[in-house]
Amino acid sequence: MYMKGADAVAELGNNEGVYVDRSTFKLHMGKPKGDPASEITRMGAKEVSQGAIIFRSDGKLYIVDAKPSE
């Protein structure tokens, strides 16, 4: 369903993130306003093991920690 070989449309730099707006489904890239390490702790973020897939289905957003098919 999600191919690793597909062309990349953007790249995250160090300490950058992407936000998906649930109401408009628009993507917003940015950087934390404070120290990235403290933001990770504050938000309860977990390290992704292989990759993250965010997808939209029937007006809802889903995120999966998964390895894309080859």
mmCIF file of the N, C-alpha and C atoms, coordinates in Angstrom:
data_MODEL
# 
_entry.id   MODEL 
# 
loop_
_atom_site.group_PDB 
_atom_site.id 
_atom_site.type_symbol 
_atom_site.label_atom_id 
_atom_site.label_alt_id 
_atom_site.label_comp_id 
_atom_site.label_asym_id 
_atom_site.label_entity_id 
_atom_site.label_seq_id 
_atom_site.pdbx_PDB_ins_code 
_atom_site.Cartn_x 
_atom_site.Cartn_y 
_atom_site.Cartn_z 
_atom_site.occupancy 
_atom_site.B_iso_or_equiv 
_atom_site.pdbx_formal_charge 
_atom_site.auth_seq_id 
_atom_site.auth_comp_id 
_atom_site.auth_asym_id 
_atom_site.auth_atom_id 
_atom_site.pdbx_PDB_model_num 
ATOM 1   N N  . MET A 1 1  ? 0.828   -1.200 0.000  1.00 0.00 ? 1  MET A N  1 
ATOM 2   C CA . MET A 1 1  ? 0.000   0.000  0.000  1.00 0.00 ? 1  MET A CA 1 
ATOM 3   C C  . MET A 1 1  ? 0.864   1.251  0.000  1.00 0.00 ? 1  MET A C  1 
ATOM 4   N N  . TYR A 1 2  ? 1.921   1.289  0.791  1.00 0.00 ? 2  TYR A N  1 
ATOM 5   C CA . TYR A 1 2  ? 2.802   2.453  0.848  1.00 0.00 ? 2  TYR A CA 1 
ATOM 6   C C  . TYR A 1 2  ? 4.185   2.009  0.426  1.00 0.00 ? 2  TYR A C  1 
ATOM 7   N N  . MET A 1 3  ? 4.624   2.465  -0.715 1.00 0.00 ? 3  MET A N  1 
ATOM 8   C CA . MET A 1 3  ? 5.866   1.993  -1.298 1.00 0.00 ? 3  MET A CA 1 
ATOM 9   C C  . MET A 1 3  ? 7.069   2.792  -0.847 1.00 0.00 ? 3  MET A C  1 
ATOM 10  N N  . LYS A 1 4  ? 8.097   2.088  -0.442 1.00 0.00 ? 4  LYS A N  1 
ATOM 11  C CA . LYS A 1 4  ? 9.346   2.727  -0.052 1.00 0.00 ? 4  LYS A CA 1 
ATOM 12  C C  . LYS A 1 4  ? 10.002  3.391  -1.263 1.00 0.00 ? 4  LYS A C  1 
ATOM 13  N N  . GLY A 1 5  ? 9.809   2.854  -2.428 1.00 0.00 ? 5  GLY A N  1 
ATOM 14  C CA . GLY A 1 5  ? 10.442  3.365  -3.627 1.00 0.00 ? 5  GLY A CA 1 
ATOM 15  C C  . GLY A 1 5  ? 9.789   4.612  -4.214 1.00 0.00 ? 5  GLY A C  1 
ATOM 16  N N  . ALA A 1 6  ? 8.674   5.046  -3.655 1.00 0.00 ? 6  ALA A N  1 
ATOM 17  C CA . ALA A 1 6  ? 8.002   6.232  -4.180 1.00 0.00 ? 6  ALA A CA 1 
ATOM 18  C C  . ALA A 1 6  ? 8.877   7.467  -3.993 1.00 0.00 ? 6  ALA A C  1 
ATOM 19  N N  . ASP A 1 7  ? 8.784   8.415  -4.914 1.00 0.00 ? 7  ASP A N  1 
ATOM 20  C CA . ASP A 1 7  ? 9.579   9.634  -4.826 1.00 0.00 ? 7  ASP A CA 1 
ATOM 21  C C  . ASP A 1 7  ? 9.191   10.454 -3.596 1.00 0.00 ? 7  ASP A C  1 
ATOM 22  N N  . ALA A 1 8  ? 10.197  10.972 -2.906 1.00 0.00 ? 8  ALA A N  1 
ATOM 23  C CA . ALA A 1 8  ? 9.955   11.821 -1.743 1.00 0.00 ? 8  ALA A CA 1 
ATOM 24  C C  . ALA A 1 8  ? 9.448   13.181 -2.209 1.00 0.00 ? 8  ALA A C  1 
ATOM 25  N N  . VAL A 1 9  ? 8.518   13.764 -1.469 1.00 0.00 ? 9  VAL A N  1 
ATOM 26  C CA . VAL A 1 9  ? 7.989   15.079 -1.816 1.00 0.00 ? 9  VAL A CA 1 
ATOM 27  C C  . VAL A 1 9  ? 8.584   16.167 -0.936 1.00 0.00 ? 9  VAL A C  1 
ATOM 28  N N  . ALA A 1 10 ? 9.152   15.782 0.200  1.00 0.00 ? 10 ALA A N  1 
ATOM 29  C CA . ALA A 1 10 ? 9.780   16.733 1.112  1.00 0.00 ? 10 ALA A CA 1 
ATOM 30  C C  . ALA A 1 10 ? 10.736  15.970 2.014  1.00 0.00 ? 10 ALA A C  1 
ATOM 31  N N  . GLU A 1 11 ? 11.554  16.694 2.725  1.00 0.00 ? 11 GLU A N  1 
ATOM 32  C CA . GLU A 1 11 ? 12.499  16.072 3.640  1.00 0.00 ? 11 GLU A CA 1 
ATOM 33  C C  . GLU A 1 11 ? 12.513  16.841 4.953  1.00 0.00 ? 11 GLU A C  1 
ATOM 34  N N  . LEU A 1 12 ? 12.502  16.121 6.070  1.00 0.00 ? 12 LEU A N  1 
ATOM 35  C CA . LEU A 1 12 ? 12.587  16.752 7.379  1.00 0.00 ? 12 LEU A CA 1 
ATOM 36  C C  . LEU A 1 12 ? 14.052  16.958 7.737  1.00 0.00 ? 12 LEU A C  1 
ATOM 37  N N  . GLY A 1 13 ? 14.386  18.183 8.088  1.00 0.00 ? 13 GLY A N  1 
ATOM 38  C CA . GLY A 1 13 ? 15.716  18.476 8.588  1.00 0.00 ? 13 GLY A CA 1 
ATOM 39  C C  . GLY A 1 13 ? 15.784  18.157 10.073 1.00 0.00 ? 13 GLY A C  1 
ATOM 40  N N  . ASN A 1 14 ? 16.968  18.223 10.635 1.00 0.00 ? 14 ASN A N  1 
ATOM 41  C CA . ASN A 1 14 ? 17.149  17.980 12.056 1.00 0.00 ? 14 ASN A CA 1 
ATOM 42  C C  . ASN A 1 14 ? 16.306  18.977 12.865 1.00 0.00 ? 14 ASN A C  1 
ATOM 43  N N  . ASN A 1 15 ? 15.607  18.474 13.859 1.00 0.00 ? 15 ASN A N  1 
ATOM 44  C CA . ASN A 1 15 ? 14.743  19.278 14.741 1.00 0.00 ? 15 ASN A CA 1 
ATOM 45  C C  . ASN A 1 15 ? 13.572  19.933 14.018 1.00 0.00 ? 15 ASN A C  1 
ATOM 46  N N  . GLU A 1 16 ? 13.121  19.369 12.909 1.00 0.00 ? 16 GLU A N  1 
ATOM 47  C CA . GLU A 1 16 ? 11.926  19.844 12.213 1.00 0.00 ? 16 GLU A CA 1 
ATOM 48  C C  . GLU A 1 16 ? 10.811  18.829 12.394 1.00 0.00 ? 16 GLU A C  1 
ATOM 49  N N  . GLY A 1 17 ? 9.601   19.265 12.216 1.00 0.00 ? 17 GLY A N  1 
ATOM 50  C CA . GLY A 1 17 ? 8.460   18.370 12.330 1.00 0.00 ? 17 GLY A CA 1 
ATOM 51  C C  . GLY A 1 17 ? 7.405   18.702 11.297 1.00 0.00 ? 17 GLY A C  1 
ATOM 52  N N  . VAL A 1 18 ? 6.436   17.825 11.179 1.00 0.00 ? 18 VAL A N  1 
ATOM 53  C CA . VAL A 1 18 ? 5.320   18.052 10.280 1.00 0.00 ? 18 VAL A CA 1 
ATOM 54  C C  . VAL A 1 18 ? 4.037   17.885 11.088 1.00 0.00 ? 18 VAL A C  1 
ATOM 55  N N  . TYR A 1 19 ? 3.107   18.797 10.887 1.00 0.00 ? 19 TYR A N  1 
ATOM 56  C CA . TYR A 1 19 ? 1.808   18.775 11.556 1.00 0.00 ? 19 TYR A CA 1 
ATOM 57  C C  . TYR A 1 19 ? 0.745   18.615 10.486 1.00 0.00 ? 19 TYR A C  1 
ATOM 58  N N  . VAL A 1 20 ? -0.179  17.702 10.711 1.00 0.00 ? 20 VAL A N  1 
ATOM 59  C CA . VAL A 1 20 ? -1.304  17.514 9.799  1.00 0.00 ? 20 VAL A CA 1 
ATOM 60  C C  . VAL A 1 20 ? -2.548  18.047 10.495 1.00 0.00 ? 20 VAL A C  1 
ATOM 61  N N  . ASP A 1 21 ? -3.145  19.076 9.920  1.00 0.00 ? 21 ASP A N  1 
ATOM 62  C CA . ASP A 1 21 ? -4.353  19.683 10.487 1.00 0.00 ? 21 ASP A CA 1 
ATOM 63  C C  . ASP A 1 21 ? -5.542  18.747 10.251 1.00 0.00 ? 21 ASP A C  1 
ATOM 64  N N  . ARG A 1 22 ? -6.180  18.331 11.319 1.00 0.00 ? 22 ARG A N  1 
ATOM 65  C CA . ARG A 1 22 ? -7.274  17.363 11.227 1.00 0.00 ? 22 ARG A CA 1 
ATOM 66  C C  . ARG A 1 22 ? -8.504  17.921 10.517 1.00 0.00 ? 22 ARG A C  1 
ATOM 67  N N  . SER A 1 23 ? -8.694  19.223 10.548 1.00 0.00 ? 23 SER A N  1 
ATOM 68  C CA . SER A 1 23 ? -9.896  19.779 9.916  1.00 0.00 ? 23 SER A CA 1 
ATOM 69  C C  . SER A 1 23 ? -9.696  20.099 8.437  1.00 0.00 ? 23 SER A C  1 
ATOM 70  N N  . THR A 1 24 ? -8.471  20.464 8.041  1.00 0.00 ? 24 THR A N  1 
ATOM 71  C CA . THR A 1 24 ? -8.220  20.807 6.640  1.00 0.00 ? 24 THR A CA 1 
ATOM 72  C C  . THR A 1 24 ? -7.355  19.774 5.917  1.00 0.00 ? 24 THR A C  1 
ATOM 73  N N  . PHE A 1 25 ? -6.679  18.909 6.688  1.00 0.00 ? 25 PHE A N  1 
ATOM 74  C CA . PHE A 1 25 ? -5.751  17.898 6.173  1.00 0.00 ? 25 PHE A CA 1 
ATOM 75  C C  . PHE A 1 25 ? -4.558  18.516 5.458  1.00 0.00 ? 25 PHE A C  1 
ATOM 76  N N  . LYS A 1 26 ? -4.267  19.779 5.751  1.00 0.00 ? 26 LYS A N  1 
ATOM 77  C CA . LYS A 1 26 ? -3.093  20.436 5.193  1.00 0.00 ? 26 LYS A CA 1 
ATOM 78  C C  . LYS A 1 26 ? -1.881  20.126 6.061  1.00 0.00 ? 26 LYS A C  1 
ATOM 79  N N  . LEU A 1 27 ? -0.718  20.050 5.425  1.00 0.00 ? 27 LEU A N  1 
ATOM 80  C CA . LEU A 1 27 ? 0.535   19.768 6.120  1.00 0.00 ? 27 LEU A CA 1 
ATOM 81  C C  . LEU A 1 27 ? 1.254   21.070 6.425  1.00 0.00 ? 27 LEU A C  1 
ATOM 82  N N  . HIS A 1 28 ? 1.789   21.170 7.625  1.00 0.00 ? 28 HIS A N  1 
ATOM 83  C CA . HIS A 1 28 ? 2.555   22.344 8.045  1.00 0.00 ? 28 HIS A CA 1 
ATOM 84  C C  . HIS A 1 28 ? 3.883   21.869 8.599  1.00 0.00 ? 28 HIS A C  1 
ATOM 85  N N  . MET A 1 29 ? 4.983   22.363 8.050  1.00 0.00 ? 29 MET A N  1 
ATOM 86  C CA . MET A 1 29 ? 6.307   21.999 8.544  1.00 0.00 ? 29 MET A CA 1 
ATOM 87  C C  . MET A 1 29 ? 6.817   23.123 9.424  1.00 0.00 ? 29 MET A C  1 
ATOM 88  N N  . GLY A 1 30 ? 7.567   22.760 10.471 1.00 0.00 ? 30 GLY A N  1 
ATOM 89  C CA . GLY A 1 30 ? 8.094   23.773 11.362 1.00 0.00 ? 30 GLY A CA 1 
ATOM 90  C C  . GLY A 1 30 ? 9.122   23.206 12.324 1.00 0.00 ? 30 GLY A C  1 
ATOM 91  N N  . LYS A 1 31 ? 9.554   24.063 13.235 1.00 0.00 ? 31 LYS A N  1 
ATOM 92  C CA . LYS A 1 31 ? 10.542  23.700 14.246 1.00 0.00 ? 31 LYS A CA 1 
ATOM 93  C C  . LYS A 1 31 ? 9.974   24.015 15.623 1.00 0.00 ? 31 LYS A C  1 
ATOM 94  N N  . PRO A 1 32 ? 10.420  23.293 16.654 1.00 0.00 ? 32 PRO A N  1 
ATOM 95  C CA . PRO A 1 32 ? 9.941   23.607 18.003 1.00 0.00 ? 32 PRO A CA 1 
ATOM 96  C C  . PRO A 1 32 ? 10.414  24.985 18.434 1.00 0.00 ? 32 PRO A C  1 
ATOM 97  N N  . LYS A 1 33 ? 9.616   25.643 19.261 1.00 0.00 ? 33 LYS A N  1 
ATOM 98  C CA . LYS A 1 33 ? 9.978   26.978 19.746 1.00 0.00 ? 33 LYS A CA 1 
ATOM 99  C C  . LYS A 1 33 ? 11.033  26.904 20.836 1.00 0.00 ? 33 LYS A C  1 
ATOM 100 N N  . GLY A 1 34 ? 11.081  25.787 21.554 1.00 0.00 ? 34 GLY A N  1 
ATOM 101 C CA . GLY A 1 34 ? 12.046  25.616 22.628 1.00 0.00 ? 34 GLY A CA 1 
ATOM 102 C C  . GLY A 1 34 ? 13.052  24.533 22.302 1.00 0.00 ? 34 GLY A C  1 
ATOM 103 N N  . ASP A 1 35 ? 13.661  24.002 23.350 1.00 0.00 ? 35 ASP A N  1 
ATOM 104 C CA . ASP A 1 35 ? 14.630  22.919 23.222 1.00 0.00 ? 35 ASP A CA 1 
ATOM 105 C C  . ASP A 1 35 ? 13.932  21.655 22.726 1.00 0.00 ? 35 ASP A C  1 
ATOM 106 N N  . PRO A 1 36 ? 14.396  21.063 21.625 1.00 0.00 ? 36 PRO A N  1 
ATOM 107 C CA . PRO A 1 36 ? 13.738  19.874 21.087 1.00 0.00 ? 36 PRO A CA 1 
ATOM 108 C C  . PRO A 1 36 ? 13.653  18.722 22.089 1.00 0.00 ? 36 PRO A C  1 
ATOM 109 N N  . ALA A 1 37 ? 14.700  18.502 22.881 1.00 0.00 ? 37 ALA A N  1 
ATOM 110 C CA . ALA A 1 37 ? 14.691  17.398 23.845 1.00 0.00 ? 37 ALA A CA 1 
ATOM 111 C C  . ALA A 1 37 ? 13.593  17.595 24.891 1.00 0.00 ? 37 ALA A C  1 
ATOM 112 N N  . SER A 1 38 ? 13.413  18.811 25.372 1.00 0.00 ? 38 SER A N  1 
ATOM 113 C CA . SER A 1 38 ? 12.372  19.052 26.366 1.00 0.00 ? 38 SER A CA 1 
ATOM 114 C C  . SER A 1 38 ? 10.981  18.980 25.739 1.00 0.00 ? 38 SER A C  1 
ATOM 115 N N  . GLU A 1 39 ? 10.850  19.361 24.481 1.00 0.00 ? 39 GLU A N  1 
ATOM 116 C CA . GLU A 1 39 ? 9.564   19.253 23.784 1.00 0.00 ? 39 GLU A CA 1 
ATOM 117 C C  . GLU A 1 39 ? 9.180   17.781 23.607 1.00 0.00 ? 39 GLU A C  1 
ATOM 118 N N  . ILE A 1 40 ? 10.150  16.933 23.304 1.00 0.00 ? 40 ILE A N  1 
ATOM 119 C CA . ILE A 1 40 ? 9.899   15.495 23.156 1.00 0.00 ? 40 ILE A CA 1 
ATOM 120 C C  . ILE A 1 40 ? 9.343   14.940 24.464 1.00 0.00 ? 40 ILE A C  1 
ATOM 121 N N  . THR A 1 41 ? 9.983   15.301 25.572 1.00 0.00 ? 41 THR A N  1 
ATOM 122 C CA . THR A 1 41 ? 9.533   14.846 26.887 1.00 0.00 ? 41 THR A CA 1 
ATOM 123 C C  . THR A 1 41 ? 8.163   15.418 27.225 1.00 0.00 ? 41 THR A C  1 
ATOM 124 N N  . ARG A 1 42 ? 7.985   16.710 27.017 1.00 0.00 ? 42 ARG A N  1 
ATOM 125 C CA . ARG A 1 42 ? 6.732   17.381 27.366 1.00 0.00 ? 42 ARG A CA 1 
ATOM 126 C C  . ARG A 1 42 ? 5.546   16.789 26.613 1.00 0.00 ? 42 ARG A C  1 
ATOM 127 N N  . MET A 1 43 ? 5.737   16.475 25.347 1.00 0.00 ? 43 MET A N  1 
ATOM 128 C CA . MET A 1 43 ? 4.631   15.968 24.536 1.00 0.00 ? 43 MET A CA 1 
ATOM 129 C C  . MET A 1 43 ? 4.467   14.452 24.644 1.00 0.00 ? 43 MET A C  1 
ATOM 130 N N  . GLY A 1 44 ? 5.387   13.782 25.335 1.00 0.00 ? 44 GLY A N  1 
ATOM 131 C CA . GLY A 1 44 ? 5.293   12.325 25.472 1.00 0.00 ? 44 GLY A CA 1 
ATOM 132 C C  . GLY A 1 44 ? 5.567   11.584 24.186 1.00 0.00 ? 44 GLY A C  1 
ATOM 133 N N  . ALA A 1 45 ? 6.420   12.146 23.344 1.00 0.00 ? 45 ALA A N  1 
ATOM 134 C CA . ALA A 1 45 ? 6.725   11.536 22.054 1.00 0.00 ? 45 ALA A CA 1 
ATOM 135 C C  . ALA A 1 45 ? 7.501   10.237 22.236 1.00 0.00 ? 45 ALA A C  1 
ATOM 136 N N  . LYS A 1 46 ? 7.294   9.315  21.338 1.00 0.00 ? 46 LYS A N  1 
ATOM 137 C CA . LYS A 1 46 ? 7.981   8.026  21.332 1.00 0.00 ? 46 LYS A CA 1 
ATOM 138 C C  . LYS A 1 46 ? 8.792   7.911  20.052 1.00 0.00 ? 46 LYS A C  1 
ATOM 139 N N  . GLU A 1 47 ? 9.963   7.288  20.148 1.00 0.00 ? 47 GLU A N  1 
ATOM 140 C CA . GLU A 1 47 ? 10.800  7.081  18.966 1.00 0.00 ? 47 GLU A CA 1 
ATOM 141 C C  . GLU A 1 47 ? 10.136  6.077  18.032 1.00 0.00 ? 47 GLU A C  1 
ATOM 142 N N  . VAL A 1 48 ? 10.190  6.345  16.734 1.00 0.00 ? 48 VAL A N  1 
ATOM 143 C CA . VAL A 1 48 ? 9.653   5.455  15.712 1.00 0.00 ? 48 VAL A CA 1 
ATOM 144 C C  . VAL A 1 48 ? 10.715  4.409  15.392 1.00 0.00 ? 48 VAL A C  1 
ATOM 145 N N  . SER A 1 49 ? 10.316  3.142  15.292 1.00 0.00 ? 49 SER A N  1 
ATOM 146 C CA . SER A 1 49 ? 11.306  2.083  15.064 1.00 0.00 ? 49 SER A CA 1 
ATOM 147 C C  . SER A 1 49 ? 11.745  1.977  13.605 1.00 0.00 ? 49 SER A C  1 
ATOM 148 N N  . GLN A 1 50 ? 10.825  2.058  12.654 1.00 0.00 ? 50 GLN A N  1 
ATOM 149 C CA . GLN A 1 50 ? 11.165  1.894  11.234 1.00 0.00 ? 50 GLN A CA 1 
ATOM 150 C C  . GLN A 1 50 ? 10.801  3.125  10.410 1.00 0.00 ? 50 GLN A C  1 
ATOM 151 N N  . GLY A 1 51 ? 9.616   3.602  10.585 1.00 0.00 ? 51 GLY A N  1 
ATOM 152 C CA . GLY A 1 51 ? 9.111   4.743  9.835  1.00 0.00 ? 51 GLY A CA 1 
ATOM 153 C C  . GLY A 1 51 ? 7.695   5.034  10.281 1.00 0.00 ? 51 GLY A C  1 
ATOM 154 N N  . ALA A 1 52 ? 7.208   6.209  9.969  1.00 0.00 ? 52 ALA A N  1 
ATOM 155 C CA . ALA A 1 52 ? 5.846   6.576  10.356 1.00 0.00 ? 52 ALA A CA 1 
ATOM 156 C C  . ALA A 1 52 ? 5.013   6.800  9.100  1.00 0.00 ? 52 ALA A C  1 
ATOM 157 N N  . ILE A 1 53 ? 3.858   6.204  9.092  1.00 0.00 ? 53 ILE A N  1 
ATOM 158 C CA . ILE A 1 53 ? 2.909   6.405  7.998  1.00 0.00 ? 53 ILE A CA 1 
ATOM 159 C C  . ILE A 1 53 ? 1.703   7.127  8.588  1.00 0.00 ? 53 ILE A C  1 
ATOM 160 N N  . ILE A 1 54 ? 1.370   8.267  8.009  1.00 0.00 ? 54 ILE A N  1 
ATOM 161 C CA . ILE A 1 54 ? 0.167   9.002  8.398  1.00 0.00 ? 54 ILE A CA 1 
ATOM 162 C C  . ILE A 1 54 ? -0.762  8.943  7.200  1.00 0.00 ? 54 ILE A C  1 
ATOM 163 N N  . PHE A 1 55 ? -1.977  8.488  7.439  1.00 0.00 ? 55 PHE A N  1 
ATOM 164 C CA . PHE A 1 55 ? -2.909  8.437  6.318  1.00 0.00 ? 55 PHE A CA 1 
ATOM 165 C C  . PHE A 1 55 ? -4.290  8.908  6.724  1.00 0.00 ? 55 PHE A C  1 
ATOM 166 N N  . ARG A 1 56 ? -5.046  9.284  5.719  1.00 0.00 ? 56 ARG A N  1 
ATOM 167 C CA . ARG A 1 56 ? -6.410  9.803  5.895  1.00 0.00 ? 56 ARG A CA 1 
ATOM 168 C C  . ARG A 1 56 ? -7.386  8.795  5.318  1.00 0.00 ? 56 ARG A C  1 
ATOM 169 N N  . SER A 1 57 ? -8.440  8.518  6.067  1.00 0.00 ? 57 SER A N  1 
ATOM 170 C CA . SER A 1 57 ? -9.485  7.620  5.585  1.00 0.00 ? 57 SER A CA 1 
ATOM 171 C C  . SER A 1 57 ? -10.813 8.065  6.182  1.00 0.00 ? 57 SER A C  1 
ATOM 172 N N  . ASP A 1 58 ? -11.775 8.300  5.327  1.00 0.00 ? 58 ASP A N  1 
ATOM 173 C CA . ASP A 1 58 ? -13.131 8.709  5.758  1.00 0.00 ? 58 ASP A CA 1 
ATOM 174 C C  . ASP A 1 58 ? -13.093 9.899  6.711  1.00 0.00 ? 58 ASP A C  1 
ATOM 175 N N  . GLY A 1 59 ? -12.266 10.895 6.404  1.00 0.00 ? 59 GLY A N  1 
ATOM 176 C CA . GLY A 1 59 ? -12.224 12.124 7.185  1.00 0.00 ? 59 GLY A CA 1 
ATOM 177 C C  . GLY A 1 59 ? -11.493 12.004 8.513  1.00 0.00 ? 59 GLY A C  1 
ATOM 178 N N  . LYS A 1 60 ? -10.771 10.908 8.729  1.00 0.00 ? 60 LYS A N  1 
ATOM 179 C CA . LYS A 1 60 ? -10.016 10.718 9.966  1.00 0.00 ? 60 LYS A CA 1 
ATOM 180 C C  . LYS A 1 60 ? -8.543  10.533 9.638  1.00 0.00 ? 60 LYS A C  1 
ATOM 181 N N  . LEU A 1 61 ? -7.673  10.883 10.606 1.00 0.00 ? 61 LEU A N  1 
ATOM 182 C CA . LEU A 1 61 ? -6.240  10.697 10.456 1.00 0.00 ? 61 LEU A CA 1 
ATOM 183 C C  . LEU A 1 61 ? -5.777  9.514  11.290 1.00 0.00 ? 61 LEU A C  1 
ATOM 184 N N  . TYR A 1 62 ? -4.844  8.753  10.745 1.00 0.00 ? 62 TYR A N  1 
ATOM 185 C CA . TYR A 1 62 ? -4.261  7.610  11.431 1.00 0.00 ? 62 TYR A CA 1 
ATOM 186 C C  . TYR A 1 62 ? -2.747  7.676  11.303 1.00 0.00 ? 62 TYR A C  1 
ATOM 187 N N  . ILE A 1 63 ? -2.036  7.177  12.318 1.00 0.00 ? 63 ILE A N  1 
ATOM 188 C CA . ILE A 1 63 ? -0.577  7.107  12.257 1.00 0.00 ? 63 ILE A CA 1 
ATOM 189 C C  . ILE A 1 63 ? -0.162  5.693  12.659 1.00 0.00 ? 63 ILE A C  1 
ATOM 190 N N  . VAL A 1 64 ? 0.817   5.166  11.936 1.00 0.00 ? 64 VAL A N  1 
ATOM 191 C CA . VAL A 1 64 ? 1.302   3.818  12.168 1.00 0.00 ? 64 VAL A CA 1 
ATOM 192 C C  . VAL A 1 64 ? 2.827   3.845  12.218 1.00 0.00 ? 64 VAL A C  1 
ATOM 193 N N  . ASP A 1 65 ? 3.385   3.161  13.179 1.00 0.00 ? 65 ASP A N  1 
ATOM 194 C CA . ASP A 1 65 ? 4.839   2.939  13.227 1.00 0.00 ? 65 ASP A CA 1 
ATOM 195 C C  . ASP A 1 65 ? 5.062   1.653  12.425 1.00 0.00 ? 65 ASP A C  1 
ATOM 196 N N  . ALA A 1 66 ? 5.550   1.790  11.208 1.00 0.00 ? 66 ALA A N  1 
ATOM 197 C CA . ALA A 1 66 ? 5.619   0.626  10.340 1.00 0.00 ? 66 ALA A CA 1 
ATOM 198 C C  . ALA A 1 66 ? 6.765   0.724  9.350  1.00 0.00 ? 66 ALA A C  1 
ATOM 199 N N  . LYS A 1 67 ? 7.154   -0.402 8.834  1.00 0.00 ? 67 LYS A N  1 
ATOM 200 C CA . LYS A 1 67 ? 8.151   -0.464 7.774  1.00 0.00 ? 67 LYS A CA 1 
ATOM 201 C C  . LYS A 1 67 ? 7.394   -0.559 6.456  1.00 0.00 ? 67 LYS A C  1 
ATOM 202 N N  . PRO A 1 68 ? 7.625   0.392  5.531  1.00 0.00 ? 68 PRO A N  1 
ATOM 203 C CA . PRO A 1 68 ? 6.917   0.347  4.253  1.00 0.00 ? 68 PRO A CA 1 
ATOM 204 C C  . PRO A 1 68 ? 7.274   -0.916 3.470  1.00 0.00 ? 68 PRO A C  1 
ATOM 205 N N  . SER A 1 69 ? 6.344   -1.407 2.657  1.00 0.00 ? 69 SER A N  1 
ATOM 206 C CA . SER A 1 69 ? 6.626   -2.568 1.816  1.00 0.00 ? 69 SER A CA 1 
ATOM 207 C C  . SER A 1 69 ? 7.671   -2.198 0.783  1.00 0.00 ? 69 SER A C  1 
ATOM 208 N N  . GLU A 1 70 ? 8.444   -3.156 0.393  1.00 0.00 ? 70 GLU A N  1 
ATOM 209 C CA . GLU A 1 70 ? 9.558   -2.894 -0.545 1.00 0.00 ? 70 GLU A CA 1 
ATOM 210 C C  . GLU A 1 70 ? 9.131   -3.135 -1.964 1.00 0.00 ? 70 GLU A C  1 
# 
